[in-house]
Amino acid sequence: MNFLKDIFLGAIKGILSLGIAFIMLLVFFSTLGALFSPDTEEEVIISENSLLYIDNLSLIGDRDTKPDELNLDFNIPFPLPLIDNSQTEKISLLTFKKIINKAADDDKIKGIYLNVENVSISFNKAEKVREILEEFKKKKPIYSYADVQTKNAYYISSISNFVAISPPGFISVSGFGISQFFYKNMLDELGININLFRVGEYKGAAETYVRTDFSKESEEEYQYLLNYRMSNYLNKISYSRSIEKDNLLNIIDNFETELPKDALKNNLIDSLIYEDEMSNYLKFKVDSSYKKISLLKYRRTLEDNKYNRNKIAVLYAIGGILPGSGDEGIYSESIIKEIRKIKKNKNIKSVILYINSGGGSAFASDLIARELKLLNDEKPLIAYMSDVCASGGYYIAMPADTLIASSRSIIGSIGVFGLFPEMNELLNNKLKITTDQIKTNKNIGEIDPFRPLEEDEKKLVQRGVNQIYTEFLSIVAEGRSMSTDEVDKLARGRVFYGDKGKELDLIDIVGEFNDAIKLAAELAEIEEYQIIEYPKQKTEIERIVSSLQQTSSVFDPLIESNWIIKSIIQDDFYDPFQMRMEYKFD
């Protein structure tokens, strides 16, 4: 039997070795081709009577990324799980605003042609895109066309001077909802019992494992978020389309918004035309010889971030907070290395911590916050809160001198929970495996997941949760110059939008990323500076090498979609104590 096993393992290793060698050869030859190919990037020439053509708003993200310098699209008809060469060029909201502002002042650009087929961005970013385009509209017209417009897409395109969809098209103008999977019944069936320990009745991130529906507190919390968003959504669309707000809500509830003829009848759009007819319309409105120039091509006309000895560092903290090291997310060891690099660089005069995170490991959050405190002892530190800065994300912002969030950022969720699974029934009754244990005394410093928690152990875990919550209150109280009792009244897992957070003194300024940059320059007392970003973005080769060092499987999508599975399976250290908020808006 061992002989057959060795043969099988040898065959598998041989196949894997050949596969990796094949991949590395492809990378090698692609690299050679890239290194010795001539620079074919042509100068951007803008024709008279041009329209800035925006056909993919999904490229707007948290930070700028450059397209891969190497062409590693091997055109292989099957997936290579170790390589993700799907990375495309992204631009930040700040860069998008610079492009649009430049186009507004460019005499050759006569307007914007907006195709909103691709708008997979957060609602907060959709808000900002809409505001940027509204400013452009004060100077020049915007023409919008698409076959299909999702909710976010229509929300943006509704500001256009002319909105059209194709006759067989579809638009979505509707309310908002939150959907969530609840795993309790499945876990019960498997024989897994989840012990939840928490402080904060509004801390609902782990309720999905112990309930079959939303708790009263979670429902109250999410309803606040939904109502706030819906009110803003109705106000903006009703103003842009000159539709009375109550009437707009009425046609939404009567399902008279989605079908093209209903949308036209109710003034949600201006015309039902095909794409060639849209082109003829633009020839009439702009010029018969009008040209389109893409957003990314026009981006190349922006001035580069010129070298300057004085630097402002932007440290990106995006994703879930986890212990250890890694690329996708906020790993404590990885980001602490970046913080220490920033602290040592004497040319860096101030730092912006850019946060887009719903939190995660309490252990990792505390380590990161401690290192940021040491950084702020030497250099001004400003925290900018993007779409979400909640729970552990809010915790790591506390060492900053100033907290800035946009009006629609979701902040707060000050609370803690602990999660311990009991899998004894799964092991004993489902898998028919028994366990036994020999020990010197009652407490051997371990909690065994394959037996029920004892009362003393439950008390210990709850004390740990209580202690972390107390520390959370203390760090917020210190950072916001409040008493712990004042913080506690705003905490217990509650979340707020940015403008409400300003009223409650949870942030200092309702503003944008550009406001954070201006403030960073003021605090550093510098007028000219260069923006540098951390962590450095990996090249294609670095990403491939990193991927080859990691285990990948067909179960990755399942692992990525569930933080507790990912944390237990992929991380060296599973932290049962979490500062985390999760939500999904529809």
Rosetta blueprint (number, residue, H / E / L):
1 M L
2 N H
3 F H
4 L H
5 K H
6 D H
7 I H
8 F H
9 L H
10 G H
11 A H
12 I H
13 K H
14 G H
15 I H
16 L H
17 S H
18 L H
19 G H
20 I H
21 A H
22 F H
23 I H
24 M H
25 L H
26 L H
27 V H
28 F H
29 F H
30 S H
31 T H
32 L H
33 G H
34 A H
35 L H
36 F H
37 S L
38 P L
39 D L
40 T L
41 E L
42 E L
43 E L
44 V L
45 I L
46 I L
47 S L
48 E L
49 N L
50 S E
51 L E
52 L E
53 Y E
54 I E
55 D L
56 N L
57 L H
58 S H
59 L H
60 I E
61 G E
62 D L
63 R L
64 D L
65 T E
66 K L
67 P L
68 D L
69 E L
70 L L
71 N L
72 L L
73 D L
74 F L
75 N L
76 I L
77 P L
78 F L
79 P L
80 L L
81 P L
82 L L
83 I L
84 D L
85 N L
86 S L
87 Q L
88 T L
89 E L
90 K E
91 I E
92 S E
93 L H
94 L H
95 T H
96 F H
97 K H
98 K H
99 I H
100 I H
101 N H
102 K H
103 A H
104 A H
105 D H
106 D L
107 D L
108 K L
109 I E
110 K E
111 G E
112 I E
113 Y E
114 L E
115 N E
116 V L
117 E L
118 N L
119 V L
120 S L
121 I L
122 S L
123 F H
124 N H
125 K H
126 A H
127 E H
128 K H
129 V H
130 R H
131 E H
132 I H
133 L H
134 E H
135 E H
136 F H
137 K H
138 K L
139 K L
140 K L
141 P L
142 I E
143 Y E
144 S E
145 Y E
146 A E
147 D E
148 V E
149 Q E
150 T L
151 K H
152 N H
153 A H
154 Y H
155 Y H
156 I H
157 S H
158 S L
159 I L
160 S L
161 N L
162 F E
163 V E
164 A E
165 I E
166 S E
167 P E
168 P E
169 G E
170 F E
171 I E
172 S L
173 V L
174 S L
175 G L
176 F L
177 G L
178 I E
179 S L
180 Q L
181 F L
182 F L
183 Y L
184 K H
185 N H
186 M H
187 L H
188 D H
189 E H
190 L H
191 G L
192 I L
193 N E
194 I E
195 N E
196 L E
197 F E
198 R E
199 V E
200 G L
201 E L
202 Y L
203 K L
204 G L
205 A L
206 A L
207 E H
208 T H
209 Y H
210 V L
211 R L
212 T L
213 D L
214 F L
215 S L
216 K H
217 E H
218 S H
219 E H
220 E H
221 E H
222 Y H
223 Q H
224 Y H
225 L H
226 L H
227 N H
228 Y H
229 R H
230 M H
231 S H
232 N H
233 Y H
234 L H
235 N H
236 K H
237 I H
238 S H
239 Y H
240 S H
241 R L
242 S L
243 I L
244 E L
245 K H
246 D H
247 N H
248 L H
249 L H
250 N H
251 I H
252 I H
253 D H
254 N L
255 F L
256 E L
257 T L
258 E L
259 L L
260 P H
261 K H
262 D H
263 A H
264 L H
265 K H
266 N L
267 N L
268 L L
269 I L
270 D L
271 S E
272 L E
273 I L
274 Y L
275 E H
276 D H
277 E H
278 M H
279 S H
280 N H
281 Y H
282 L H
283 K H
284 F H
285 K H
286 V L
287 D L
288 S L
289 S L
290 Y L
291 K E
292 K E
293 I E
294 S E
295 L H
296 L H
297 K H
298 Y H
299 R H
300 R L
301 T L
302 L L
303 E L
304 D L
305 N L
306 K L
307 Y L
308 N L
309 R L
310 N L
311 K E
312 I E
313 A E
314 V E
315 L E
316 Y E
317 A E
318 I E
319 G L
320 G L
321 I E
322 L E
323 P L
324 G L
325 S L
326 G L
327 D L
328 E L
329 G L
330 I E
331 Y E
332 S H
333 E H
334 S H
335 I H
336 I H
337 K H
338 E H
339 I H
340 R H
341 K H
342 I H
343 K H
344 K H
345 N L
346 K L
347 N L
348 I E
349 K E
350 S E
351 V E
352 I E
353 L E
354 Y E
355 I E
356 N E
357 S E
358 G L
359 G E
360 G E
361 S E
362 A H
363 F H
364 A H
365 S H
366 D H
367 L H
368 I H
369 A H
370 R H
371 E H
372 L H
373 K H
374 L H
375 L H
376 N H
377 D L
378 E L
379 K L
380 P L
381 L E
382 I E
383 A E
384 Y E
385 M E
386 S E
387 D E
388 V E
389 C E
390 A E
391 S L
392 G H
393 G H
394 Y H
395 Y H
396 I L
397 A L
398 M L
399 P L
400 A L
401 D L
402 T E
403 L E
404 I E
405 A E
406 S L
407 S L
408 R L
409 S L
410 I E
411 I E
412 G E
413 S L
414 I L
415 G L
416 V E
417 F E
418 G E
419 L E
420 F E
421 P E
422 E E
423 M L
424 N H
425 E H
426 L H
427 L H
428 N H
429 N H
430 K H
431 L L
432 K L
433 I L
434 T L
435 T L
436 D L
437 Q L
438 I L
439 K L
440 T L
441 N L
442 K L
443 N L
444 I L
445 G L
446 E L
447 I L
448 D L
449 P L
450 F L
451 R L
452 P L
453 L L
454 E L
455 E H
456 D H
457 E H
458 K H
459 K H
460 L H
461 V H
462 Q H
463 R H
464 G H
465 V H
466 N H
467 Q H
468 I H
469 Y H
470 T H
471 E H
472 F H
473 L H
474 S H
475 I H
476 V H
477 A H
478 E H
479 G H
480 R H
481 S L
482 M L
483 S L
484 T H
485 D H
486 E H
487 V H
488 D H
489 K H
490 L H
491 A L
492 R L
493 G L
494 R L
495 V E
496 F E
497 Y E
498 G H
499 D H
500 K H
501 G H
502 K H
503 E H
504 L L
505 D L
506 L L
507 I L
508 D L
509 I E
510 V E
511 G L
512 E L
513 F H
514 N H
515 D H
516 A H
517 I H
518 K H
519 L H
520 A H
521 A H
522 E H
523 L H
524 A H
525 E L
526 I L
527 E L
528 E L
529 Y L
530 Q E
531 I E
532 I E
533 E E
534 Y E
535 P L
536 K L
537 Q L
538 K L
539 T L
540 E H
541 I H
542 E H
543 R H
544 I H
545 V H
546 S H
547 S H
548 L H
549 Q L
550 Q L
551 T L
552 S L
553 S L
554 V L
555 F L
556 D H
557 P H
558 L H
559 I H
560 E H
561 S H
562 N L
563 W H
564 I H
565 I H
566 K H
567 S H
568 I H
569 I H
570 Q H
571 D L
572 D L
573 F L
574 Y L
575 D L
576 P L
577 F E
578 Q E
579 M E
580 R E
581 M L
582 E L
583 Y L
584 K L
585 F E
586 D L
